[in-house]
Amino acid sequence: MVELRNSEKENRCFIIATGSSIKYQDLTILKDEIVISVNGLYMHKDINIINPKYHALPNVFSDHKEINEENKYVQWLNDMNINLPSSTIMIMSTKDKSYIEKYQLFKNRKIFFKDYTRYCETDDIFDIDINQMPNIWSISEGVIQVALFLGFKEIFLLGFDHDWFNGAFVHFNGTEYLKFNNENIKQEIVNIHGMDSEFQMMRHAKIFNKYKKLYALKENIYNANYNQNSYVDTFPKVNYEKLFNDNYEIELSDSKRNFVKIKSQFMATHLTNIFFHYYEKMAFSMLYNKNFNMLQDLEGCNYVIYGHGTIGKTIYKLIEDKILAFVDQTSNLISKDIKKGEVYSPENLINMPYNKVIITVFGREDNIINYLVDDLNININKLITLYSGT
């Protein structure tokens, strides 16, 4: 994904979510704009005129497996592939990569993968790394983070209604949006999964907290929703139609001048958050100290690090002389010419004269082991996890 960072810095973009408000906006005037669509927007009657350059999805299978059967997501994604313009690039989670390969989804379409890391509402955000984005409650956060990573000079939001505490699944095309879901999904989401109004309000408070931090990075995100009284007050509000005037920058300046930035209500002094941060840091410290000697005592060389995040890079610096290369699901690089420190696709392990693979991604070790053993036929005895050292 490195080639995507700031690749759109000369351009502006419109992110279209699936809220009911887009029914009242003429989206066909976006035909010459760069559009990022999400989720079920592919069902929109004007999708081929809108012609999104990118289409972003959350973690589809792994994070939603308790809500719908796996085959329903496969049907949904196949329908998406049929109806999206052939040039649209998919932005998907690394957690879904094995499912995409298993079901041969989006075979003739370009896909870029993103990954998430743990995030707490009291954490600061200084930059967006597509390989370890702050974790999300909604694809709305995820797609804004992608747009910031791409470097767009201006980001305009449509269909970001965030009104699910009035009832879940409020979309632009009504019940049609849910045709690949369980028949009683609206009732199940509350009665079985506990996602009632209180849950939705709590979730939205955390989303809006994230929005404030994302806006602070470049102050280039604008709310272009149809509803002038939109709940989303974390970005300057602009008039959608005026964005297509030659002097639209005046609209942006006016909206910024009238915008009041309010500090987040999540305080870092909250005792629960202090304890959580303390516990997390202690846990990482214990894991690091426990494995320090083990890493130093590794015999020979040609070890491969799985995971190109902060922990993987730290271990690389610690025992660089013993490391052959990295593998990470965000990379598509396949080559028999192995260069030290380069990041390759895990599928390239077949081309690597490695001793063992050190898994450095906390919290996903079991999934990664299953992927390496079941899908890539890696000998489990060649895998090292930091929590066990074996």
Number of C-alpha atoms within 10 A of each C-alpha: 15 13 7 13 18 15 13 17 15 10 14 17 21 21 24 26 26 26 22 18 19 22 15 11 14 11 17 14 12 16 15 10 17 19 22 27 27 23 20 21 24 24 17 18 11 14 18 15 14 23 23 27 18 23 24 25 19 25 20 18 21 13 11 13 12 11 15 14 14 15 12 14 17 19 14 16 19 15 15 18 19 11 14 23 18 16 13 19 19 22 21 20 23 20 22 17 17 13 16 17 12 10 12 12 16 18 11 10 14 13 18 19 20 24 21 18 14 12 14 15 20 18 15 12 15 10 13 18 19 23 22 15 20 23 15 22 13 15 16 24 18 24 24 21 21 22 25 27 22 21 21 22 18 19 21 23 23 23 24 23 21 20 18 19 18 12 13 18 19 19 22 21 18 11 10 11 19 17 10 17 16 13 10 9 16 15 14 14 15 15 11 11 11 13 20 17 15 11 14 19 17 11 18 19 16 18 18 20 18 26 21 18 19 24 18 15 14 12 16 19 26 24 24 26 26 21 18 12 9 16 12 19 17 22 25 24 26 23 18 19 13 15 16 13 10 8 10 15 13 13 17 20 13 13 18 18 10 10 14 12 14 9 10 17 11 15 12 13 9 10 10 10 17 14 11 12 16 11 12 12 12 12 12 13 12 13 15 17 11 15 17 14 10 14 17 11 10 12 11 10 15 18 26 27 26 25 22 24 16 12 16 18 16 13 17 21 10 14 15 16 13 18 24 22 24 26 25 20 23 23 20 17 15 16 15 11 8 16 12 14 16 12 24 23 17 22 19 17 21 14 12 17 13 16 17 20 25 24 23 23 20 15 11 11 16 11 11 15 19 14 15 19 16 12 13 15 11 18 12 15 10 14 19 20 18 19 16 9 14 12
